[in-house]
């Protein structure tokens, strides 16, 4: 007899396991099916390991530059084996934590590949989950009242740039490198590409970023992008835009040799390795969607605002539905989906995606929430802008990182906060203030009325809020 559950979650990544925990809190009997390790991409191949490497790169760079703080260091060396060991230790600690949370919530975890079946002897509706095991054991059948698809995404590749894991890599393979290359070509100047470019440059790698569009970080505010490009070049990173890599020119003789078409002309590039960072694609294949009426459009599952698919008892969240491919977004989508299916909150408050902060963990960091200046103007809004530099903030000078600024965009007619964009030290930790202000529909004046302690980096936010109306004190 197949075991029955109130909810089966396909995928134990950040969105999936958070949803499972919330469902358990609501009294549902829950199972998670995960073909890899609990924690998914974010914990094992994304957010956490990459940020661990970024932190090591930051410490190494600061140590090399320690003399400016009056600290003399000689013969500073990088032990990349220990860097990787530290990364693995952090991941293992967090993995054990997630496993503990599953036990605490009495959530059953099946370590296998889950596939949704159509109507069968187990259920008159599609949704029975067949679990396949790598070791060849007989499939397990589990029958849920509800299914939550949280299968995430995987790195995209370019046709002709075959990923061999040694010379041509995605971020998955790059995280497992046992030694750093002397040089690397990064194809793609989006978030992941720029984080890797910053990290590897800080480690001393010769980095070239080849971007197809006319700017890196295409979703960011233009002023932020301009500043970031300037600071990356200051690190020695070469940035080539409007460049289309030509896969048929790729040669692996003594490393990477490839050409790119730039404004109608071909240019050659050479490096020891290549990192392909051209986005991610949803994991929708082979999970049994064809056995349901679920609609997949442009590679992603279509849902309503409560994350129900066309099959009302099957929900989907996270990267698999497109949108903002961020762990914190998937988690909140999962909570809303579970509260809706459990009828705990019949109509949960939908997510306002414009109010979700985004972060880039390069050096310098970038964080933003709301509309860019261009987006606001494209909406026909009459805007006013305040901008304030870190170099005018005492704590930034003490910290030794004074590049960057905070930019605040407001509606000139009603003073509503439209967007906040930051580039500089620790802005990924400071963006939550702006996120809260956006949720509460605060005005720049209200932000400035919140007294920011001195000396702190957060003073830059208060000054930028004052600058919206030309009232900044220190600039």
C-alpha positions as CSV (number, residue, x, y, z in Angstrom):
1,X,0.0,0.0,0.0
2,X,1.4,3.4,-1.0
3,X,2.0,5.8,1.8
4,X,-0.3,8.9,1.8
5,X,0.7,12.4,2.7
6,X,-1.0,15.8,2.9
7,X,1.9,17.3,0.9
8,X,4.8,15.9,-1.1
9,X,7.5,18.4,-2.0
10,X,9.5,17.7,-5.1
11,X,12.9,19.3,-4.4
12,X,14.6,19.9,-1.1
13,X,16.3,23.2,-1.9
14,X,15.7,26.4,0.0
15,X,12.2,26.9,-1.3
16,X,11.2,23.3,-0.9
17,X,12.5,22.6,2.6
18,X,11.1,26.0,3.9
19,X,7.7,25.1,2.5
20,X,7.9,21.7,4.1
21,X,8.7,23.2,7.5
22,X,5.8,25.6,7.3
23,X,3.5,22.8,6.2
24,X,4.6,20.8,9.2
25,X,3.9,23.7,11.5
26,X,0.4,23.8,10.1
27,X,-0.1,20.2,11.1
28,X,0.3,18.6,7.6
29,X,2.0,15.3,7.1
30,X,4.8,16.1,4.8
31,X,7.4,14.3,2.7
32,X,10.3,15.8,0.7
33,X,11.8,14.1,-2.4
34,X,15.3,15.2,-3.2
35,X,17.6,13.5,-5.7
36,X,20.7,15.2,-4.3
37,X,21.3,16.7,-0.9
38,X,18.9,18.7,1.2
39,X,19.6,22.4,0.7
40,X,19.7,22.1,-3.1
41,X,21.6,24.5,-5.4
42,X,21.7,27.4,-2.9
43,X,23.4,25.4,-0.2
44,X,25.6,23.1,-2.2
45,X,26.3,24.7,-5.6
46,X,25.2,28.4,-5.3
47,X,24.7,31.0,-2.6
48,X,26.6,29.5,0.3
49,X,29.7,28.0,-1.3
50,X,30.2,30.9,-3.6
51,X,29.9,33.4,-0.7
52,X,32.4,31.3,1.3
53,X,34.9,31.7,-1.6
54,X,34.1,35.4,-1.9
55,X,34.8,35.9,1.8
56,X,38.2,34.1,1.5
57,X,39.0,36.3,-1.5
58,X,38.1,39.4,0.5
59,X,40.3,38.4,3.4
60,X,43.2,37.6,1.1
61,X,42.9,40.9,-0.7
62,X,42.7,42.8,2.6
63,X,45.7,40.9,3.9
64,X,47.7,41.8,0.8
65,X,46.7,45.4,1.2
66,X,47.1,45.4,5.0
67,X,49.9,47.9,5.0
68,X,47.5,50.7,4.4
69,X,46.1,50.0,7.9
70,X,49.5,50.0,9.5
71,X,49.7,46.2,9.5
72,X,52.8,44.9,7.9
73,X,52.6,41.4,6.5
74,X,55.3,39.6,4.5
75,X,55.1,36.7,2.1
76,X,51.3,36.5,2.2
77,X,50.3,33.2,0.6
78,X,47.0,31.7,-0.6
79,X,46.4,28.1,0.3
80,X,43.5,27.3,-2.0
81,X,43.1,23.8,-0.6
82,X,42.3,25.3,2.8
83,X,40.0,27.8,1.1
84,X,38.0,24.9,-0.4
85,X,38.1,23.0,2.9
86,X,36.6,26.0,4.7
87,X,33.9,26.2,2.1
88,X,33.0,22.5,2.4
89,X,33.0,22.8,6.2
90,X,30.4,25.6,6.1
91,X,28.3,23.7,3.6
92,X,28.4,20.5,5.7
93,X,27.5,22.4,8.9
94,X,24.4,24.0,7.3
95,X,23.5,20.7,5.6
96,X,23.4,19.0,9.0
97,X,21.2,21.9,10.2
98,X,18.7,21.3,7.5
99,X,18.6,17.6,8.2
100,X,18.0,18.4,11.8
101,X,15.1,20.7,10.9
102,X,13.5,17.8,8.9
103,X,13.7,15.5,11.9
104,X,12.3,18.3,14.2
105,X,9.4,18.7,11.9
106,X,8.8,15.0,11.5
107,X,9.2,15.4,7.8
108,X,10.0,12.3,5.8
109,X,12.8,12.6,3.3
110,X,13.1,10.4,0.3
111,X,16.6,10.4,-1.3
112,X,15.7,9.7,-4.9
113,X,14.3,11.3,-8.1
114,X,10.6,12.0,-8.0
115,X,8.3,11.9,-11.0
116,X,4.6,12.8,-11.0
117,X,2.3,10.1,-12.4
118,X,-1.1,10.5,-14.1
119,X,-4.3,9.0,-12.8
120,X,-3.7,5.4,-11.7
121,X,-4.7,2.7,-9.3
122,X,-3.3,4.9,-6.6
123,X,-5.3,8.0,-7.3
124,X,-8.0,9.2,-9.7
125,X,-6.1,12.4,-10.1
126,X,-2.6,13.0,-11.3
127,X,-0.1,13.6,-8.5
128,X,1.0,10.2,-7.2
129,X,4.8,10.5,-7.0
130,X,7.1,7.7,-8.1
131,X,10.5,7.8,-6.5
132,X,13.4,6.3,-8.5
133,X,16.7,5.4,-6.8
134,X,20.2,5.5,-8.2
135,X,21.1,2.1,-6.8
136,X,18.3,0.4,-8.8
137,X,16.0,-0.4,-5.8
138,X,12.3,-0.8,-6.7
139,X,10.5,2.5,-7.0
140,X,8.5,3.8,-4.1
141,X,5.0,5.2,-4.6
142,X,3.7,7.9,-2.4
143,X,0.2,9.5,-2.7
144,X,-0.2,13.1,-1.7
145,X,-3.3,15.3,-1.4
146,X,-1.1,18.1,-2.6
147,X,2.2,18.4,-4.5
148,X,4.6,21.3,-4.4
149,X,7.1,21.4,-7.3
150,X,10.3,23.1,-6.2
151,X,12.8,21.5,-8.5
152,X,14.9,24.6,-9.1
153,X,17.1,25.3,-12.1
154,X,20.5,24.4,-13.5
155,X,23.2,26.5,-15.4
156,X,22.5,27.1,-19.0
157,X,25.2,26.4,-21.6
158,X,25.8,27.8,-25.1
159,X,25.4,25.4,-28.0
160,X,28.9,24.4,-29.1
161,X,30.6,25.4,-25.8
162,X,30.5,21.9,-24.4
163,X,31.0,21.8,-20.6
164,X,33.9,19.4,-19.9
165,X,34.4,20.4,-16.3
166,X,38.1,20.9,-16.8
167,X,38.6,23.7,-19.4
168,X,35.0,24.8,-20.0
169,X,32.9,25.1,-16.8
170,X,29.7,26.4,-15.4
171,X,29.6,27.7,-11.8
172,X,28.9,24.1,-10.6
173,X,32.2,22.8,-11.8
174,X,34.1,26.0,-10.9
175,X,33.1,25.6,-7.2
176,X,35.0,22.3,-7.2
177,X,38.3,23.5,-8.7
178,X,41.2,22.1,-6.7
179,X,43.5,25.0,-7.8
180,X,43.1,28.4,-9.3
181,X,43.8,29.0,-13.0
182,X,46.3,31.7,-13.9
183,X,43.7,33.2,-16.3
184,X,40.0,32.8,-17.1
185,X,37.5,34.0,-19.7
186,X,34.0,34.5,-18.2
187,X,31.3,34.3,-20.8
188,X,28.4,36.4,-19.4
189,X,28.4,39.6,-17.3
190,X,25.3,38.9,-15.3
191,X,25.2,38.5,-11.5
192,X,27.0,35.2,-11.3
193,X,29.6,36.1,-13.9
194,X,30.4,39.4,-12.0
195,X,30.6,37.7,-8.6
196,X,33.1,35.2,-10.0
197,X,35.0,37.9,-11.8
198,X,35.4,39.9,-8.6
199,X,36.3,36.8,-6.6
200,X,38.9,35.4,-9.0
201,X,40.5,38.8,-9.5
202,X,40.9,39.2,-5.7
203,X,42.5,35.8,-5.7
204,X,45.0,37.1,-8.3
205,X,43.6,35.5,-11.4
206,X,43.7,37.3,-14.7
207,X,40.0,37.8,-15.6
208,X,38.3,38.7,-18.9
209,X,34.5,39.1,-19.0
210,X,32.9,38.8,-22.4
211,X,29.3,40.1,-22.4
212,X,26.9,39.8,-25.3
213,X,24.9,42.9,-24.4
214,X,26.1,46.5,-24.3
215,X,26.3,46.6,-20.5
216,X,27.1,44.2,-17.7
217,X,24.4,43.6,-15.0
218,X,21.5,44.5,-17.3
219,X,18.9,44.5,-14.6
220,X,20.7,47.1,-12.4
221,X,20.4,50.9,-12.4
222,X,22.7,52.5,-15.0
223,X,24.6,54.6,-12.4
224,X,25.3,51.5,-10.4
225,X,26.6,49.6,-13.5
226,X,28.8,52.5,-14.5
227,X,30.4,52.6,-11.0
228,X,30.8,48.8,-10.9
229,X,32.5,48.7,-14.3
230,X,34.9,51.4,-13.2
231,X,35.8,49.5,-10.0
232,X,36.1,46.2,-11.7
233,X,38.5,47.6,-14.2
234,X,40.5,49.1,-11.3
235,X,41.0,45.5,-10.1
236,X,42.5,44.7,-13.5
237,X,39.4,42.9,-14.9
238,X,39.0,43.3,-18.6
239,X,35.4,43.8,-19.7
240,X,34.4,43.3,-23.4
241,X,30.8,44.2,-24.3
242,X,28.8,43.7,-27.5
243,X,30.7,40.5,-28.0
244,X,29.2,37.3,-29.3
245,X,31.4,34.2,-28.5
246,X,31.8,32.0,-31.6
247,X,31.7,28.4,-30.3
248,X,33.0,26.9,-33.5
249,X,36.3,28.8,-33.0
250,X,36.9,27.1,-29.6
251,X,40.2,25.3,-29.3
252,X,41.5,23.6,-26.2
253,X,45.2,23.4,-27.3
254,X,47.1,24.5,-24.2
255,X,44.0,26.0,-22.6
256,X,41.2,28.1,-24.1
257,X,41.5,29.7,-27.5
258,X,38.3,31.3,-28.8
259,X,37.0,34.2,-30.9
260,X,34.2,36.6,-30.4
261,X,32.5,38.8,-32.9
262,X,32.6,42.5,-31.7
263,X,30.9,45.1,-33.9
264,X,31.3,43.0,-37.0
265,X,35.0,42.0,-36.3
266,X,36.4,38.9,-34.8
267,X,38.8,39.1,-31.9
268,X,40.8,36.3,-30.3
269,X,40.9,35.5,-26.6
270,X,43.2,33.1,-24.7
271,X,43.1,31.9,-21.1
272,X,43.7,28.8,-19.1
273,X,40.0,28.2,-18.4
274,X,36.5,29.4,-19.4
275,X,33.5,29.9,-17.2
276,X,30.2,30.0,-19.0
277,X,27.7,32.1,-17.0
278,X,24.7,32.8,-19.3
279,X,21.8,32.3,-16.9
280,X,19.9,29.3,-15.6
281,X,17.1,27.1,-16.9
282,X,14.2,25.6,-15.0
283,X,14.3,21.9,-14.1
284,X,11.0,20.9,-15.7
285,X,12.1,17.9,-17.7
286,X,11.4,14.3,-16.7
287,X,9.4,15.2,-13.6
288,X,6.1,14.0,-15.1
289,X,4.5,17.3,-16.2
290,X,3.3,15.6,-19.3
291,X,1.1,13.4,-17.1
292,X,-0.8,16.5,-15.9
293,X,-2.6,19.5,-17.4
294,X,0.1,21.8,-16.0
295,X,1.0,24.6,-18.5
296,X,4.7,25.1,-19.3
297,X,5.4,28.3,-21.3
298,X,8.9,29.3,-22.3
299,X,10.4,26.6,-20.2
300,X,8.7,27.6,-16.9
301,X,5.6,26.4,-15.1
302,X,2.6,28.8,-15.1
303,X,0.9,29.5,-11.8
304,X,-1.6,31.9,-10.2
305,X,-0.7,34.3,-7.4
306,X,-0.9,31.6,-4.9
307,X,1.4,29.3,-7.0
308,X,-1.3,26.9,-8.0
309,X,-0.9,25.3,-11.4
310,X,-3.7,24.4,-13.7
311,X,-4.0,21.3,-11.5
312,X,-5.4,23.0,-8.4
313,X,-3.8,20.5,-6.0
314,X,-0.3,20.9,-7.6
315,X,1.7,24.0,-6.8
316,X,5.0,25.2,-8.0
317,X,7.5,27.8,-6.7
318,X,11.0,29.1,-7.2
319,X,13.2,29.0,-10.2
320,X,10.9,26.5,-11.9
321,X,8.3,29.2,-12.4
322,X,10.7,31.8,-13.6
323,X,10.7,35.3,-12.2
324,X,13.3,36.3,-9.6
325,X,15.7,33.4,-9.3
326,X,16.5,34.1,-5.7
327,X,16.5,31.7,-2.7
328,X,14.7,34.2,-0.4
329,X,12.0,34.6,-3.1
330,X,11.5,30.8,-3.4
331,X,11.2,30.5,0.4
332,X,8.4,33.1,0.6
333,X,6.6,31.7,-2.4
334,X,6.7,28.3,-0.7
335,X,5.2,29.7,2.5
336,X,2.4,31.4,0.6
337,X,1.7,28.2,-1.4
338,X,1.5,26.0,1.8
339,X,-0.7,28.5,3.7
340,X,-3.1,28.6,0.7
341,X,-3.3,24.8,0.2
342,X,-3.7,24.2,4.0
343,X,-6.4,26.9,4.0
344,X,-4.6,28.4,7.0
345,X,-4.9,31.7,5.2
346,X,-7.4,31.2,2.3
347,X,-6.0,34.2,0.4
348,X,-2.5,35.0,1.6
349,X,-1.2,38.4,0.8
350,X,0.5,38.0,-2.6
351,X,4.2,38.9,-2.9
352,X,4.9,42.4,-4.4
353,X,8.0,41.5,-6.3
354,X,9.0,45.1,-6.7
355,X,9.6,45.2,-2.9
356,X,12.1,42.3,-2.8
357,X,15.7,43.3,-2.3
358,X,18.3,41.8,-4.6
359,X,22.0,41.5,-3.8
360,X,25.3,40.9,-5.7
361,X,28.1,39.8,-3.4
362,X,31.0,41.0,-5.5
363,X,33.6,43.4,-4.2
364,X,32.2,46.1,-4.1
365,X,28.7,44.7,-3.2
366,X,25.5,45.8,-4.9
367,X,22.1,45.8,-3.4
368,X,18.8,47.2,-4.7
369,X,15.1,47.3,-4.2
370,X,12.3,48.8,-6.4
371,X,12.5,50.6,-9.7
372,X,15.7,51.8,-11.5
373,X,15.7,55.3,-12.7
374,X,15.1,54.1,-16.3
375,X,12.2,51.9,-15.2
376,X,10.6,54.8,-13.3
377,X,10.9,57.1,-16.3
378,X,9.6,54.4,-18.7
379,X,6.5,54.3,-16.5
380,X,6.1,58.0,-17.2
381,X,6.8,59.0,-13.6
382,X,8.1,62.4,-12.7
383,X,11.0,61.6,-10.4
384,X,13.6,63.2,-8.1
385,X,16.9,61.5,-7.2
386,X,19.1,61.7,-4.2
387,X,22.7,60.3,-4.3
388,X,25.3,60.2,-1.6
389,X,28.9,58.8,-1.7
390,X,30.5,56.5,0.9
391,X,33.6,58.6,0.8
392,X,31.7,61.3,2.8
393,X,30.9,58.9,5.6
394,X,33.5,58.5,8.4
395,X,32.9,54.8,9.0
396,X,33.6,54.0,5.3
397,X,37.0,55.7,5.6
398,X,37.7,53.9,8.8
399,X,36.7,50.7,7.2
400,X,39.1,51.4,4.3
401,X,36.4,51.0,1.6
402,X,35.0,54.3,0.5
403,X,34.1,53.6,-3.1
404,X,30.4,53.6,-4.1
405,X,27.2,55.4,-3.2
406,X,23.6,55.1,-2.3
407,X,21.0,56.4,-4.8
408,X,17.3,56.9,-3.8
409,X,14.6,57.5,-6.4
410,X,11.3,59.1,-5.4
411,X,8.1,60.2,-7.0
412,X,8.2,64.0,-7.3
413,X,4.4,64.3,-7.2
414,X,3.6,62.3,-4.0
415,X,7.1,61.7,-2.5
416,X,6.6,57.9,-2.7
417,X,9.8,55.9,-2.5
418,X,10.3,54.2,-5.9
419,X,13.7,52.6,-5.7
420,X,16.9,52.4,-3.6
421,X,20.2,51.3,-5.2
422,X,23.5,50.8,-3.4
423,X,27.1,50.0,-4.3
424,X,29.8,49.8,-1.7
425,X,30.9,48.1,1.5
426,X,28.3,45.8,3.2
427,X,25.4,47.1,1.2
428,X,23.9,43.6,1.1
429,X,23.5,43.9,4.8
430,X,22.1,47.4,4.7
431,X,19.5,46.9,2.0
432,X,16.9,45.5,4.4
433,X,16.3,49.0,5.8
434,X,15.4,50.2,2.3
435,X,13.3,47.0,1.8
436,X,11.3,47.7,4.9
437,X,10.8,51.3,3.9
438,X,9.5,50.1,0.5
439,X,7.0,47.7,2.2
440,X,5.8,50.4,4.5
441,X,5.5,52.8,1.6
442,X,7.8,55.3,3.4
443,X,9.0,58.5,1.9
444,X,12.6,59.7,1.8
445,X,11.8,62.2,4.5
446,X,10.6,59.4,6.8
447,X,13.9,57.5,6.1
448,X,15.9,60.6,7.0
449,X,13.9,61.1,10.2
450,X,15.1,57.7,11.3
451,X,18.3,58.7,13.2
452,X,21.2,56.7,11.9
453,X,23.9,56.1,14.6
454,X,27.4,57.7,14.1
455,X,29.8,56.4,13.0
456,X,28.1,53.7,10.9
457,X,28.0,52.9,7.2
458,X,24.2,53.2,7.4
459,X,24.5,57.0,7.7
460,X,24.9,57.0,3.9
461,X,21.2,56.0,3.6
462,X,20.0,58.9,5.8
463,X,22.1,61.3,3.8
464,X,20.9,60.0,0.5
465,X,17.3,60.3,1.7
466,X,18.0,64.0,2.6
467,X,19.7,64.5,-0.8
468,X,16.5,63.7,-2.6
469,X,15.4,67.2,-1.6
470,X,18.9,68.7,-1.6
471,X,19.1,68.7,2.2
472,X,22.1,66.4,2.7
473,X,24.4,67.6,5.6
474,X,27.8,66.3,4.7
475,X,27.8,66.6,1.0
